[in-house]
Amino acid sequence: MNQYPHIAIQHMVSSVSLCKVVSHCLCFPQERLKDHSLPFSAFLTDNFGRRHSYLRISLTEKCNLRCQYCMPEEGVKLTPRGQLLSTSEILTLARLFVQEGVDKIRLTGGEPLIRPDVLDIIAELRKLEGLKTIAVTTNGINLARLLPKLKDAGLDLINISLDSLVPAKFEFIVRRKGFHKVMEGIDKAVEMGYNPVKVNCVVMRGLNEDELLDFVALTEKKPLEVRFIEYMPFDGNKWNFKKMVSYQEMLDRIRQHWSNVERLQTGQTDTAKIFQVPGFKGQVGFITSMSDHFCGSCNRLRITADGSLKVCLFGNSEVSLRDVLRSGASDEELLQIIGAAVGRKKKQHAGMFSISQMKNRPMILIGG
């Protein structure tokens, strides 16, 4: 099989639209049987038949918190402003990816809600035909104040980071104050009808694994989806295996208290394993990137704030779409480069021990 089927196909056809018609041949036979929708873009389909319909775009490298698992204690050297994607460049890339089949875009950071034109970006994304879902991952500090305008602009989904329910411990983990603002943001999201409101909690041994049951209890009365995330290695976060609490250990601890907790059905490309205590309004999810990877169904691509395309969160290979854009490249030329990058995507990530030894960006400079 040609290593880069996207490029071969592009040579055979004279237009991007025709390329979409023939791209169906890239998918595995069983995928074709299961999916009767329109043929998916060749440029966003990798050599393992994975269709990348979900794009995460980092709007900024800046953040008003300093979370231990995300940013090195000494901070990071920020990219000069002129080397970051402009608003028009973000929208140009978003339009191109949506034309090729992306139907969900998540805005990340840094902290996306500190970008002054975040409302304008969401409003412009909302105009893209074919884009079904606009989501934001936020630390929640500015959320309560901005949420009415975010909803008016067209925001569909919210993920809020919260790693402790103890104010003093929260401040230790994020190295800043703001616990009550985050809780206010969560309550405001529930009040405004977001369902579920996703709450992301990175679980670290010796720090917050003793709060698992308290987090689950939050889902009893509120439509929250608390998502416990296994601690992942990135540059500068001092990851070690002993600090990681595995999904199975977390679930066992929860089952000791709620023995009837049951697993729910999820979509094929969902990253979280979802559970619910019967009778509870909300649910609990586990992001098991380290102990039980879900690479086989990955449909995600990432664009960093400085315009690099990352086809895997844990991979250190990148392609600068910013440089290609600024060189005056056509949409077709951009798609060739995107297709080649997607074509190089590996079957799965290297595993947690290899990742911990591998040079990569700090999480803050990738985009959560």
C-alpha positions as CSV (number, residue, x, y, z in Angstrom):
1,M,0.0,0.0,0.0
2,N,1.3,3.5,-0.9
3,Q,2.5,5.1,2.3
4,Y,0.8,8.3,1.4
5,P,-2.4,7.4,-0.4
6,H,-3.6,11.0,-0.1
7,I,-0.8,12.2,-2.3
8,A,-1.3,9.4,-4.9
9,I,-4.9,10.2,-5.1
10,Q,-4.2,13.9,-5.5
11,H,-2.0,13.2,-8.5
12,M,-4.8,11.2,-10.1
13,V,-7.4,13.9,-9.9
14,S,-7.6,17.6,-10.8
15,S,-9.7,18.9,-7.9
16,V,-10.3,18.6,-4.2
17,S,-14.0,17.9,-4.7
18,L,-13.2,14.9,-7.0
19,C,-10.7,13.7,-4.6
20,K,-13.5,13.4,-2.0
21,V,-15.4,11.2,-4.3
22,V,-12.6,8.6,-4.7
23,S,-11.3,8.9,-1.1
24,H,-13.7,6.2,0.1
25,C,-11.3,3.6,-1.2
26,L,-8.9,4.4,1.6
27,C,-11.3,3.1,4.3
28,F,-11.2,-0.5,5.5
29,P,-14.0,-2.7,4.0
30,Q,-15.6,-3.1,7.4
31,E,-15.7,0.7,7.8
32,R,-17.4,1.1,4.5
33,L,-20.0,-1.5,5.6
34,K,-20.7,0.3,8.8
35,D,-20.8,3.9,7.5
36,H,-23.2,4.8,4.8
37,S,-22.5,8.5,5.0
38,L,-20.8,10.5,2.3
39,P,-17.2,9.5,1.5
40,F,-14.7,11.0,3.9
41,S,-11.8,13.2,2.8
42,A,-8.6,11.3,1.8
43,F,-6.5,14.0,3.3
44,L,-7.9,13.4,6.8
45,T,-7.9,9.6,6.6
46,D,-4.7,7.9,7.7
47,N,-3.2,4.5,6.6
48,F,-5.1,2.7,9.3
49,G,-8.6,3.9,8.1
50,R,-9.0,6.4,10.9
51,R,-11.1,9.4,9.9
52,H,-10.1,12.6,11.6
53,S,-13.3,14.6,12.1
54,Y,-12.3,16.4,15.3
55,L,-9.9,19.3,15.4
56,R,-8.5,21.0,18.5
57,I,-7.2,24.5,18.0
58,S,-5.1,26.2,20.6
59,L,-6.0,30.0,20.7
60,T,-3.1,31.1,23.0
61,E,-0.1,29.8,25.0
62,K,-1.0,32.2,27.9
63,C,-2.8,31.0,31.0
64,N,-3.9,32.7,34.2
65,L,-3.1,29.5,36.2
66,R,0.2,27.5,36.5
67,C,-1.1,23.9,36.9
68,Q,1.7,21.5,38.0
69,Y,0.9,18.8,35.4
70,C,0.6,21.3,32.5
71,M,3.3,24.0,33.0
72,P,6.9,23.8,34.3
73,E,7.2,25.6,37.7
74,E,9.5,28.2,36.1
75,G,7.0,28.9,33.4
76,V,7.6,28.6,29.6
77,K,9.1,30.9,27.0
78,L,6.1,32.2,25.1
79,T,6.2,32.4,21.3
80,P,6.5,36.0,20.0
81,R,3.1,37.3,19.0
82,G,3.9,37.6,15.3
83,Q,4.7,33.9,15.2
84,L,1.3,32.9,16.6
85,L,-1.7,32.3,14.3
86,S,-3.8,35.4,13.6
87,T,-7.5,35.3,13.8
88,S,-7.9,35.2,10.0
89,E,-5.3,32.3,9.8
90,I,-7.2,30.3,12.5
91,L,-10.5,30.8,10.6
92,T,-8.8,29.9,7.2
93,L,-7.5,26.6,8.6
94,A,-10.8,25.9,10.4
95,R,-12.7,26.4,7.1
96,L,-10.4,24.1,5.2
97,F,-10.6,21.3,7.8
98,V,-14.4,21.6,8.0
99,Q,-14.7,21.5,4.2
100,E,-12.7,18.2,4.4
101,G,-15.1,16.6,6.9
102,V,-14.2,18.0,10.4
103,D,-17.5,18.4,12.2
104,K,-16.3,19.2,15.7
105,I,-13.8,21.9,16.8
106,R,-12.6,22.4,20.3
107,L,-10.9,25.6,21.3
108,T,-8.1,25.2,23.9
109,G,-5.0,27.0,25.2
110,G,-3.3,28.0,27.4
111,E,-6.6,29.4,28.6
112,P,-8.7,30.2,25.5
113,L,-11.1,32.5,27.3
114,I,-8.3,35.1,27.9
115,R,-8.0,35.6,24.2
116,P,-9.7,39.0,23.5
117,D,-11.5,37.9,20.3
118,V,-12.6,34.4,21.5
119,L,-16.3,35.4,21.0
120,D,-15.7,36.6,17.5
121,I,-13.8,33.4,16.6
122,I,-16.7,31.3,17.9
123,A,-19.3,33.4,16.0
124,E,-17.3,33.0,12.8
125,L,-16.9,29.2,13.3
126,R,-20.6,29.0,13.8
127,K,-21.1,30.1,10.2
128,L,-19.1,27.2,8.8
129,E,-21.5,24.8,7.0
130,G,-20.9,21.2,8.2
131,L,-19.5,22.1,11.6
132,K,-21.8,20.5,14.1
133,T,-20.1,21.1,17.5
134,I,-18.0,24.0,18.9
135,A,-16.5,23.2,22.3
136,V,-14.1,24.9,24.7
137,T,-11.8,23.5,27.4
138,T,-11.3,26.2,30.1
139,N,-9.9,26.5,33.6
140,G,-13.1,28.2,34.5
141,I,-11.7,31.4,36.0
142,N,-13.4,33.7,33.5
143,L,-16.3,31.4,32.7
144,A,-19.2,32.7,34.8
145,R,-18.7,36.2,33.4
146,L,-18.4,35.3,29.8
147,L,-20.8,32.4,29.5
148,P,-23.9,34.2,28.4
149,K,-22.0,35.8,25.5
150,L,-20.3,32.5,24.7
151,K,-23.6,30.8,24.4
152,D,-25.0,33.6,22.2
153,A,-21.9,33.2,20.0
154,G,-22.7,29.5,19.5
155,L,-20.7,27.5,22.1
156,D,-22.1,24.0,22.3
157,L,-20.0,22.1,24.9
158,I,-17.8,23.1,27.9
159,N,-15.0,21.2,29.6
160,I,-13.8,22.8,32.9
161,S,-10.6,21.8,34.6
162,L,-10.9,21.2,38.4
163,D,-8.4,19.1,40.2
164,S,-9.5,19.5,43.8
165,L,-12.6,20.3,45.8
166,V,-10.4,21.7,48.7
167,P,-9.6,25.4,48.1
168,A,-6.1,25.2,49.7
169,K,-5.2,22.1,47.7
170,F,-6.6,23.7,44.5
171,E,-4.3,26.7,45.0
172,F,-1.3,24.3,45.6
173,I,-2.0,22.4,42.4
174,V,-2.6,25.4,40.1
175,R,-0.2,27.8,42.0
176,R,-2.9,30.5,42.0
177,K,-6.2,31.5,43.7
178,G,-9.5,31.1,42.0
179,F,-11.3,28.0,43.3
180,H,-14.6,29.8,44.0
181,K,-14.6,31.4,40.5
182,V,-14.2,27.9,39.0
183,M,-17.1,26.5,41.1
184,E,-19.2,29.6,40.1
185,G,-18.4,28.8,36.4
186,I,-19.5,25.2,36.8
187,D,-22.8,26.2,38.4
188,K,-23.4,28.9,35.8
189,A,-22.9,26.3,33.0
190,V,-25.5,24.0,34.6
191,E,-27.9,26.9,35.1
192,M,-27.6,27.9,31.5
193,G,-28.6,24.4,30.3
194,Y,-25.3,22.8,29.3
195,N,-25.7,19.1,29.8
196,P,-23.5,17.4,30.6
197,V,-21.0,20.0,31.9
198,K,-17.7,18.1,31.7
199,V,-15.3,18.5,34.6
200,N,-11.7,17.4,34.0
201,C,-9.7,16.2,36.9
202,V,-6.1,15.0,36.5
203,V,-5.5,12.4,39.2
204,M,-2.1,12.4,40.9
205,R,-1.0,10.1,43.6
206,G,-0.3,11.8,46.9
207,L,-2.1,14.9,45.8
208,N,-5.8,14.4,45.0
209,E,-6.6,10.7,44.6
210,D,-8.2,10.8,48.0
211,E,-10.9,13.0,46.6
212,L,-12.2,10.5,44.0
213,L,-15.4,9.7,46.0
214,D,-16.1,13.4,46.6
215,F,-15.9,14.1,42.9
216,V,-18.3,11.2,42.1
217,A,-20.7,12.6,44.7
218,L,-20.9,15.8,42.7
219,T,-22.7,13.9,40.0
220,E,-25.6,12.8,42.2
221,K,-27.6,16.0,41.9
222,K,-26.0,17.8,38.9
223,P,-25.8,17.0,35.2
224,L,-22.0,16.8,35.4
225,E,-19.6,14.4,33.7
226,V,-16.6,14.2,36.0
227,R,-13.7,12.9,33.9
228,F,-10.8,11.4,35.8
229,I,-7.6,11.8,33.6
230,E,-4.6,9.6,34.1
231,Y,-1.5,11.7,34.8
232,M,0.4,12.0,31.5
233,P,4.1,12.8,30.8
234,F,5.0,16.1,29.1
235,D,8.1,18.3,29.2
236,G,8.6,20.0,32.6
237,N,5.8,18.3,34.6
238,K,8.1,15.9,36.5
239,W,6.0,12.9,35.6
240,N,6.9,9.6,37.1
241,F,5.1,6.3,37.1
242,K,4.6,6.3,40.9
243,K,2.4,9.4,40.7
244,M,0.1,7.9,38.1
245,V,-3.2,6.4,39.4
246,S,-4.5,4.0,36.8
247,Y,-8.1,3.8,35.6
248,Q,-8.5,0.3,37.1
249,E,-7.3,1.5,40.5
250,M,-9.7,4.5,40.4
251,L,-12.6,2.4,39.4
252,D,-11.9,-0.2,42.1
253,R,-11.8,2.5,44.8
254,I,-15.2,3.9,43.5
255,R,-16.7,0.4,43.4
256,Q,-15.8,-0.1,47.1
257,H,-18.2,2.7,47.9
258,W,-20.8,2.3,45.0
259,S,-20.7,-1.4,44.1
260,N,-23.6,-0.9,41.6
261,V,-21.8,1.7,39.4
262,E,-22.4,0.6,35.8
263,R,-20.7,1.2,32.5
264,L,-22.6,3.1,29.9
265,Q,-22.5,2.7,26.1
266,T,-20.3,5.3,24.3
267,G,-19.6,6.2,20.7
268,Q,-16.8,4.5,18.7
269,T,-14.5,7.5,18.8
270,D,-15.2,8.7,22.4
271,T,-12.0,8.8,24.5
272,A,-13.7,8.4,27.9
273,K,-14.9,5.2,29.5
274,I,-18.2,6.3,31.0
275,F,-19.9,5.0,34.2
276,Q,-22.9,6.0,36.3
277,V,-24.1,5.3,39.7
278,P,-27.8,4.3,39.2
279,G,-30.1,7.2,40.2
280,F,-27.4,9.8,39.9
281,K,-28.1,12.7,37.5
282,G,-24.6,12.9,36.1
283,Q,-21.9,10.4,35.2
284,V,-18.2,9.7,35.6
285,G,-15.6,9.2,32.8
286,F,-12.1,7.9,32.7
287,I,-9.4,9.1,30.2
288,T,-7.1,6.1,30.1
289,S,-4.3,7.3,27.8
290,M,-1.6,5.7,29.8
291,S,-2.9,2.3,31.1
292,D,-5.4,1.5,28.2
293,H,-4.8,3.6,25.2
294,F,-7.6,4.3,22.6
295,C,-5.3,5.0,19.6
296,G,-7.2,2.6,17.4
297,S,-10.3,4.9,17.3
298,C,-8.5,8.2,17.5
299,N,-10.2,10.8,15.3
300,R,-8.3,13.9,16.6
301,L,-5.9,16.4,15.2
302,R,-4.4,19.4,16.9
303,I,-3.2,22.8,15.8
304,T,-1.0,24.6,18.3
305,A,-1.2,28.4,18.9
306,D,1.9,28.9,16.7
307,G,0.3,27.0,13.9
308,S,1.8,23.5,14.0
309,L,-0.2,20.5,13.1
310,K,0.2,17.6,15.6
311,V,-1.4,14.4,14.5
312,C,-0.8,12.8,17.9
313,L,-0.8,14.4,21.3
314,F,2.2,12.3,22.4
315,G,4.1,12.5,19.1
316,N,6.9,15.0,18.7
317,S,6.6,15.4,14.9
318,E,5.0,18.6,13.8
319,V,4.3,20.4,10.5
320,S,4.0,24.2,10.5
321,L,0.8,25.1,8.7
322,R,1.5,28.8,9.6
323,D,4.6,28.8,7.5
324,V,2.8,27.2,4.6
325,L,-0.1,29.7,4.9
326,R,2.2,32.6,5.0
327,S,4.1,31.4,1.9
328,G,0.9,32.0,-0.1
329,A,0.1,28.4,-0.6
330,S,-3.2,27.4,-2.2
331,D,-5.8,25.3,-0.4
332,E,-4.8,22.4,-2.5
333,E,-1.1,22.8,-1.5
334,L,-2.1,23.1,2.2
335,L,-4.2,19.9,1.8
336,Q,-1.3,18.0,0.3
337,I,0.8,18.9,3.4
338,I,-2.0,18.1,5.8
339,G,-2.6,14.8,4.0
340,A,1.1,13.8,4.1
341,A,1.2,14.5,7.9
342,V,-2.0,12.5,8.6
343,G,-0.5,9.7,6.4
344,R,2.5,9.5,8.7
345,K,0.4,9.1,11.8
346,K,1.5,6.0,13.7
347,K,-0.8,3.1,14.7
348,Q,-0.5,4.0,18.4
349,H,1.6,6.1,20.7
350,A,4.9,4.8,22.1
351,G,3.6,3.9,25.6
352,M,4.0,5.8,28.8
353,F,7.6,4.9,29.7
354,S,8.9,5.8,26.2
355,I,6.8,9.0,26.1
356,S,8.3,10.1,29.4
357,Q,11.8,9.9,27.9
358,M,10.8,11.6,24.6
359,K,11.3,15.2,23.9
360,N,7.9,17.0,23.4
361,R,6.4,20.3,24.2
362,P,5.0,21.1,27.7
363,M,1.3,20.6,27.7
364,I,0.7,24.4,27.9
365,L,2.4,24.8,24.5
366,I,0.5,22.0,22.8
367,G,-3.1,22.8,23.7
368,G,-5.2,20.8,26.2
